Amino acid sequence: MSPCAELESAFAAERRQRGVVTAFVSLAEETAAARDCLSDSERSQFHRLRFPKRRLDWLRGRLSAKMAVRALLGKPDLSPRRIEILREPGGAPRVRVLDLPPPHEPVGVSISHSGDIGGAAAYHRSQLGPVGLDVEKIEPLDPRVYSLAFRPEETAWILQVSNAAANLRALALWTAKEAALKAAEVGLSVPLHGVAVRLRGTSGQWIGRTRLAAGNLPSRSFLVRTIAAGGCVASLALP
């Protein structure tokens, strides 16, 4: 099984039980076939990106989002060019399906990327509300960032184990916080330290809750599912 298939399989329960569809793509370099999946509006935005890495990360995210939306709608033959992933004024992604004239069920999407992997979660907004996805390649996380991103009780949980297991726990907390911030639709206005996380489970799969507790924002909680699969750690935050 490919790394992307492993990640998608790991979130199969969310698809069955909550109607959230995840999709992941691996793209090592920019290709003509990948660019051909873009609509005219997306192509214009793509060509405005100056740096090769940013262009490639953007492309990974758009491709995975189109796959997730197509699967959510049950339209496997829908051309990716007919699915536009645009930007809201605050930077959040917005879905427009060109073959579905309004009014139609509004579709939401959350996008993430790390290394050569792009990931997305698509869902019906009226049925569920905002969802957040974050994915990180499994690489060493510098312990010096612990005090900036994690609360004392979270750091203590990480340090209950050692070496690779501790790094997995750190990445699990990191992605859970990022996913919750996306689900809360607050962007970068809240630091990672402002999200409290409680996870339980094995070294490869966790479930728990995140709670936004920062500044003047109302406290909000999310159910979070975190998995290690396909060389990545990924978290999905649900209302």
N, C-alpha and C positions, 0 to 999 in steps of 0.2 A: 504494500500500500504506500502511495506517495505521501510525503509530509502534508500536503494540502488536503488529501483525502482523509488522513488521520485526524486533522483538526476538524474537518467538517463532520466526521463520524462522531467525534467526541461531544459535539453539541446537538446530536440527533434528538435527544430528549426534549430540548427546548423547541425544536421544530414540531414535534408531535404534540407536546402539551401546551405550548404557548404561541405557536404559529410564528416563531422567529426563525428565519432562514439565514444560515451563515454560508459564506463562500470564501475560498482562499485561492490565490494564484501565486505562482512562482515565476518571476520574470527577471532574468539575469541581465538583460540588455534591451535597449529600445529597439523595436522591430517595426517594419512597415505593417505587418499584420495587426500588431497591437494598436498602432495609430489609426488603422482603418476602422476600428471599433468606435471611434469618437464621432460625435455629431459635429456639424459645422461650428456651433457655438463652443463646444468643448475644444475643438481643434484650435480655435482662435485663442482660447485661454491657455492651452498647452504651449503654443508658440510664444506666448509672452513670458514664459518661465525661462530665466536666464541660465541657471546652473544645471548641468547634466544630472546630478543626483536628485535634485528637486523634481526635475522633469520625470525621472524614472519612478520615484516614489509616488508622484501624482498619478502616473499612468497605472501603476500597480493598484492603487486604491480605486481608481475609476473602473478598471476591468473587473475587480472583485465585486464592486457594488453592482455593476450591470448584471453579473452572473447571479447575485443574490436576489435582485429585483425580478429577474426573469423567472427564477425558480419559485419565488413567492407568488407570482401571478399565474404560475402554471402555464407559461407560454414559452416552451423550449425553442420554438422556431422564430421568436421575436428577434429581429435584428438588433444587435447591441447599439447600433447607431440611432435607433428609435428610442433609446433610453438615455435621457440626459441627466447627468449628475451636476447640478449647478451649485452656486453658493448663495446662502442667505447673507444679508448685510453683516451679521456678526461672524460669518465664516463657516457656519454649520452647513453640511451638505443638504441639498434639496433635490428631490426626484421629480422629474417630468417625463411621463411616458407619452411620446408623440402620437401613438396609435390609439390612445385612450382619451377621447375628448371629455372635458368636464361636463357634468359632475361625475367623478369616479372616486373610488375609495382612495384616500390619500395614503401614499406610501412613504415611510420614513426609512432612513439608512444611517448607519454609523460606520465609519471607515477608519482603518488603522493600517500601518505598515512598519516593517522592521526587517533589516537585511534585504534579501531578495523576495520576501513574502509580503503580499498585500491581502488584507482581509476586510470583510464587510458583513454586517448583519442588517437584513431587511425585514420590515414588519409593517402591519397596518396600524397607522397612528390612532385611529378612532377606537380600535379594539384594545390597544395595550398602552399607549402613551410612549414617550421617548425611551429608547434602549441605547446602551453604550457598549461598544466593543473595543478592546485594546489587545494588541499582540506584541510580544517582544521575543526576539531570538534569545536562546539560552546562551548567554555569555556572562562572564564575571561582572557583578555589580559592585562598584567600589564601595567598601564599607564606610568611607568618609561621607557618603551622601545619606547614610541612615538618619543622622540627626536632623537633616533638612526635610526628609520625606516621611519619616516614621515617628510615631509617638513612642514614649518609653515602653509601654506595654507591648507594642508591636515589635520593637527591637528585641525585647526580652523573648518573645515567641520565636523570632528568627534564630537567636543565639542558643535556644534549647538543643539545637542539633549543630552539626559541624560540616565544614567543607561544602561539597556540592549540594547537600540537602539544605543547608542554610541559604545558599545562593538561590535555590528554587523557591524557598519561602519568601525571600526578599523580592524576587520577581513576581511571585503570586500577589503579594501585597501591593507592589507597584502597579501592576496591570489592573488590579481590582479598583484602586483609587482612580486611575485614569479612566476606566470604564464608567465609574460612577459619575465623574465630572462631566463626561459626554452625555450620560443619561439625564443629568440635571440641567444640561444645556447652559452651563455657566462659563464655558471657555476657560481661559487662563486667569480668570478673576479670583479663583480660589487656589491656594497652593496645595500640594499633595498632603502637607501636614494638617490641612483643614478637613481631611476626610478620615474618619475613624473606621477601621476594618477589623472584623472578627471572622476568622476563617477556621474551619475544622476539616480534617480529612487526612488522607494519605499523602505521600510525597509526590504523587502525580495527579491528584484530583482533590479539589477543596470546594466546599460550599459554605456560604456565610452571609453576613450582611455588612453593608457599608452605610455610614451615616455622615451626611454633610453637616459639619459643625464649625462654621467659620464666619466671622464678621457679622453683618446684619442680615445675612440670608436666612430664610426659614429653614429649620432643621428638616431634612428629608432622608428617608431610608430606602435602600435598594437591596433586593436579593442579588447575590453575585455567585456565579459559578466560574471556577477557575480550573484550568486543566494544563498539564504539560504533555504535549504530543507533537510529533513532527519536528522536533528540535526547537520548539517554541513553548512559551507560556502565554496563554490567552485567557482573558476574562470577559464575561458577558454579564452586564448589570441590567436587571429588569425591575420595573416598578413593583 
